[in-house]
Amino acid sequence: MALQHPTLGQRVASNQDLVRALLIVAAVIVLMIVLTAVVGVQQTGPSYQIVPDPASGLGLPF
């Protein structure tokens, strides 16, 4: 059995699909950057310190 090589039209179509997908991804990233610059992030994240470190007052070197 011989492998069927894609025709030139099929290769061009697949390249166009790849370029179109990359342009959509780039547009989404640019949109996210613009929205972050306009709206911004005003809050700090939550503190994850639930329990204080029990070794902090012992003067351990590590």
C-alpha positions in Angstrom: 0.0 0.0 0.0 1.3 3.4 -0.9 0.7 6.3 1.3 -1.5 9.0 -0.2 0.3 12.3 -0.3 -1.8 15.3 0.3 -2.5 17.5 -2.7 -1.3 21.1 -2.8 -4.8 22.3 -2.2 -5.1 20.2 1.0 -1.7 21.5 2.3 -2.7 25.1 1.6 -6.0 24.6 3.4 -4.3 23.1 6.4 -1.8 26.0 6.6 -4.6 28.5 6.3 -6.4 26.7 9.2 -3.2 26.9 11.3 -2.7 30.6 10.6 -6.4 31.3 11.4 -6.1 29.5 14.7 -2.9 31.3 15.6 -4.5 34.6 14.8 -7.5 33.8 17.0 -5.2 32.9 19.9 -3.1 36.1 19.4 -6.3 38.2 19.3 -7.6 36.6 22.6 -4.2 37.3 24.3 -4.2 40.9 23.1 -7.8 41.3 24.3 -6.9 40.0 27.7 -3.9 42.4 28.0 -6.1 45.3 26.9 -8.8 44.4 29.4 -6.3 44.0 32.2 -4.8 47.4 31.4 -8.3 49.1 31.3 -9.9 47.3 34.2 -6.8 46.5 36.2 -6.4 44.3 39.2 -7.1 46.4 42.3 -7.3 43.7 45.0 -4.5 41.7 46.6 -4.9 38.0 46.7 -6.2 36.2 49.8 -3.7 35.3 52.6 -3.1 31.6 52.7 -1.5 31.7 56.2 -4.1 29.6 58.1 -1.9 28.6 61.1 1.2 30.5 62.2 4.5 28.7 61.8 5.1 26.8 65.0 8.9 26.9 64.6 9.1 30.7 64.1 9.8 31.5 67.8 12.3 28.8 68.4 15.2 30.5 66.6 15.9 27.7 64.3 18.5 28.4 61.6 16.5 26.8 58.8 
